[in-house]
């Protein structure tokens, strides 16, 4: 397999806090680096200012084994950016571990994966004109150009039938944007669509969004409501 590494922001053991596997004890590995810059990103140390160190893949696989957990979550940042991500996920699957990959869906790769967790970015993710981390607006333009890749999304949905589509929502008009995008996508069912209200810094607890319309939208469309259980349990901290 070799020992070439990946730049890692953090690894930790916690409960999966989002999506269809909410509550599942899991080993997490967060890659450093992202091709987007979401305004509300809750892990800026893996995107806006990527922090991390190179760790060889054999070491990561050893850590996953030592956790003795049956589930692993490969996240970021954007893990699908990295050529060797498939080596890591293949090693985890060979070890009998269930692998979830969390991605924005802008990049298509064929890798070993049990659940592809796709979070397409709506226009509410684009940094504003007054974003202090982007004073020249360079990332605002890049993000808006890159945040949706319908071809990549369809490739992921068709290649990984076990998937979920997780949307961060801020206001009710986001629903029209979601429905427009879903109309361009293939191979999904309503139960695989999740709505997650945007959190409020610094706690990232749902609060800035009136959740009643989110609940209503899920009931009317057969979608799922997605809460951040890990934030409720542990707060918005690294390693959770």
C-alpha positions as CSV (number, residue, x, y, z in Angstrom):
1,X,0.0,0.0,0.0
2,X,2.9,2.4,0.7
3,X,3.1,5.0,3.3
4,X,2.6,8.2,1.4
5,X,0.6,10.6,3.5
6,X,-2.3,13.0,3.5
7,X,-2.4,16.5,5.2
8,X,-4.6,16.0,8.2
9,X,-6.2,18.7,10.4
10,X,-7.3,16.3,13.1
11,X,-8.4,12.8,14.0
12,X,-10.7,11.9,16.8
13,X,-13.4,9.6,18.1
14,X,-16.9,10.9,18.6
15,X,-20.5,10.3,17.7
16,X,-21.7,11.1,14.2
17,X,-23.8,14.2,14.7
18,X,-25.4,14.6,11.3
19,X,-27.3,12.6,8.7
20,X,-28.7,9.1,8.5
21,X,-26.1,7.6,10.9
22,X,-26.6,10.2,13.6
23,X,-25.5,8.8,17.0
24,X,-23.1,6.2,15.6
25,X,-19.7,6.0,17.4
26,X,-17.2,6.8,14.7
27,X,-13.5,7.4,14.1
28,X,-13.1,10.7,12.2
29,X,-10.3,11.9,10.0
30,X,-10.4,15.5,8.8
31,X,-8.3,16.4,5.8
32,X,-6.8,19.9,5.5
33,X,-7.7,21.8,2.4
34,X,-10.8,22.8,0.5
35,X,-11.7,24.2,-3.0
36,X,-14.5,26.3,-1.5
37,X,-14.8,28.9,1.2
38,X,-18.3,28.8,2.7
39,X,-19.3,31.9,4.6
40,X,-20.7,29.8,7.5
41,X,-18.0,27.1,7.4
42,X,-17.8,25.5,10.9
43,X,-14.2,24.1,10.3
44,X,-12.3,27.1,9.0
45,X,-9.0,25.5,10.2
46,X,-9.6,23.0,7.3
47,X,-10.7,25.5,4.7
48,X,-10.2,29.2,5.1
49,X,-6.8,28.7,6.9
50,X,-5.9,25.0,6.5
51,X,-3.9,23.7,9.4
52,X,-2.5,20.2,9.6
53,X,0.4,17.9,9.2
54,X,1.3,15.1,6.8
55,X,0.5,11.7,8.2
56,X,1.2,8.5,6.3
57,X,-1.8,6.4,5.5
58,X,-0.5,3.3,7.3
59,X,-0.4,5.4,10.5
60,X,-4.0,6.6,9.9
61,X,-5.2,3.0,9.3
62,X,-3.5,1.9,12.5
63,X,-5.2,4.6,14.5
64,X,-8.6,3.6,13.0
65,X,-7.9,0.0,14.1
66,X,-6.9,1.1,17.6
67,X,-10.2,2.9,18.0
68,X,-12.0,-0.5,17.7
69,X,-14.9,1.3,16.1
70,X,-16.9,-0.1,13.2
71,X,-17.5,3.2,11.5
72,X,-15.1,5.8,10.1
73,X,-15.9,9.3,8.7
74,X,-13.6,10.9,6.1
75,X,-14.2,14.6,6.1
76,X,-12.6,18.0,5.6
77,X,-12.2,20.5,4.1
78,X,-12.9,18.6,0.9
79,X,-11.5,15.1,1.0
80,X,-12.2,14.4,-2.7
81,X,-9.5,16.9,-3.7
82,X,-6.7,14.5,-2.7
83,X,-5.5,11.8,-5.1
84,X,-4.6,9.4,-2.3
85,X,-7.9,9.6,-0.5
86,X,-8.9,6.3,-2.3
87,X,-5.9,4.5,-0.7
88,X,-7.2,5.5,2.7
89,X,-10.8,4.5,2.2
90,X,-9.8,1.2,0.5
91,X,-7.7,0.4,3.5
92,X,-10.5,1.1,5.9
93,X,-13.0,-1.0,3.9
94,X,-10.6,-3.9,3.8
95,X,-10.3,-3.6,7.5
96,X,-14.0,-4.2,7.8
97,X,-14.9,-0.6,8.7
98,X,-18.0,1.2,7.3
99,X,-16.8,4.3,5.6
100,X,-18.7,7.6,5.2
101,X,-17.1,10.2,2.9
102,X,-18.3,13.8,3.4
103,X,-18.0,16.0,0.3
104,X,-19.5,19.1,-1.2
105,X,-19.9,17.1,-4.5
106,X,-17.8,19.4,-6.7
107,X,-15.3,16.6,-7.5
108,X,-16.1,13.1,-8.8
109,X,-13.9,10.1,-7.8
110,X,-14.5,6.4,-7.7
111,X,-13.3,5.3,-4.3
112,X,-14.2,2.6,-1.7
113,X,-17.1,4.1,0.3
114,X,-20.2,2.8,2.1
115,X,-22.1,6.1,2.4
116,X,-21.4,9.1,0.2
117,X,-22.6,12.1,2.2
118,X,-23.0,15.0,-0.3
119,X,-23.6,18.6,0.8
120,X,-24.2,20.7,-2.3
121,X,-23.6,24.4,-1.6
122,X,-26.4,26.8,-2.1
123,X,-26.0,30.5,-2.8
124,X,-26.3,31.1,0.9
125,X,-22.7,29.7,1.3
126,X,-21.0,32.3,-0.9
127,X,-18.9,34.8,1.1
128,X,-20.4,38.3,1.3
129,X,-18.9,41.4,-0.1
130,X,-17.8,42.4,3.4
131,X,-16.1,39.1,4.3
132,X,-13.0,40.1,6.3
133,X,-11.3,36.9,5.4
134,X,-11.6,37.8,1.7
135,X,-11.0,41.5,1.5
136,X,-10.4,41.5,-2.3
137,X,-13.3,39.2,-3.1
138,X,-11.1,36.6,-4.7
139,X,-12.7,33.7,-2.9
140,X,-16.2,35.1,-3.3
141,X,-15.7,34.7,-7.1
142,X,-14.0,31.4,-7.0
143,X,-16.5,29.9,-4.6
144,X,-19.5,31.0,-6.7
145,X,-17.9,29.5,-9.8
146,X,-17.1,26.2,-8.1
147,X,-19.9,25.5,-5.6
148,X,-22.1,23.5,-7.9
149,X,-21.0,20.8,-10.4
150,X,-24.0,19.0,-11.7
151,X,-22.0,16.5,-13.7
152,X,-19.9,15.6,-10.7
153,X,-23.1,15.4,-8.5
154,X,-24.8,13.0,-10.9
155,X,-21.7,10.9,-11.1
156,X,-21.6,10.6,-7.4
157,X,-25.3,9.8,-7.1
158,X,-25.1,7.1,-9.8
159,X,-21.9,5.5,-8.6
160,X,-22.8,5.5,-4.9
161,X,-26.4,4.4,-4.5
162,X,-26.0,4.7,-0.7
163,X,-25.9,8.4,-0.4
164,X,-27.5,11.4,1.3
165,X,-27.9,14.9,0.0
166,X,-27.5,17.4,2.9
167,X,-28.4,21.0,2.4
168,X,-27.6,23.9,4.8
169,X,-30.6,26.2,4.8
170,X,-30.9,29.8,6.0
171,X,-34.2,31.2,4.7
172,X,-37.4,29.7,3.2
173,X,-36.5,30.8,-0.3
174,X,-33.6,28.3,-0.2
175,X,-36.2,25.6,-0.9
176,X,-36.8,26.8,-4.4
177,X,-33.0,26.7,-5.1
178,X,-32.9,23.1,-3.7
179,X,-35.8,22.0,-5.8
180,X,-34.3,23.5,-8.9
181,X,-31.1,21.6,-8.3
182,X,-32.8,18.4,-7.5
183,X,-34.6,18.7,-10.9
184,X,-31.2,18.4,-12.6
185,X,-30.0,15.4,-10.5
186,X,-30.7,11.7,-11.0
187,X,-30.8,8.7,-8.8
188,X,-32.0,10.2,-5.5
189,X,-35.1,9.7,-3.4
190,X,-36.9,12.1,-1.1
191,X,-35.7,10.2,2.0
192,X,-32.1,10.9,0.9
193,X,-32.6,14.6,1.1
194,X,-31.8,16.3,4.4
195,X,-32.3,19.9,5.5
196,X,-29.9,21.3,8.1
197,X,-30.6,24.8,9.6
198,X,-27.6,27.1,9.5
199,X,-26.0,27.5,13.0
200,X,-25.1,30.6,14.8
201,X,-21.5,31.4,15.7
202,X,-19.9,30.7,18.1
203,X,-22.1,27.8,19.2
204,X,-23.3,26.7,15.7
205,X,-26.6,25.7,17.3
206,X,-29.6,26.2,15.0
207,X,-31.0,29.5,16.1
208,X,-30.8,32.1,13.3
209,X,-33.3,30.0,11.3
210,X,-37.0,29.7,12.1
211,X,-37.0,25.9,12.2
212,X,-40.8,25.7,11.8
213,X,-40.7,26.1,8.1
214,X,-37.8,23.6,7.8
215,X,-39.9,21.0,9.7
216,X,-42.9,21.8,7.5
217,X,-40.8,21.5,4.3
218,X,-39.5,18.1,5.3
219,X,-43.0,16.8,6.2
220,X,-44.5,18.1,2.9
221,X,-41.8,16.7,0.7
222,X,-40.8,13.5,2.5
223,X,-37.3,14.9,3.3
224,X,-35.4,14.5,6.5
225,X,-34.7,17.1,9.2
226,X,-31.0,17.1,10.0
227,X,-29.8,18.3,13.4
228,X,-26.2,18.8,14.7
229,X,-26.4,16.4,17.7
230,X,-22.6,16.6,18.3
231,X,-22.9,20.4,18.8
232,X,-25.8,19.9,21.2
233,X,-23.8,17.3,23.2
234,X,-20.3,18.7,23.1
235,X,-20.5,22.3,21.8
236,X,-18.7,23.7,18.7
237,X,-15.3,22.4,19.4
238,X,-12.5,20.5,17.6
239,X,-12.5,16.8,18.2
240,X,-16.2,16.4,18.4
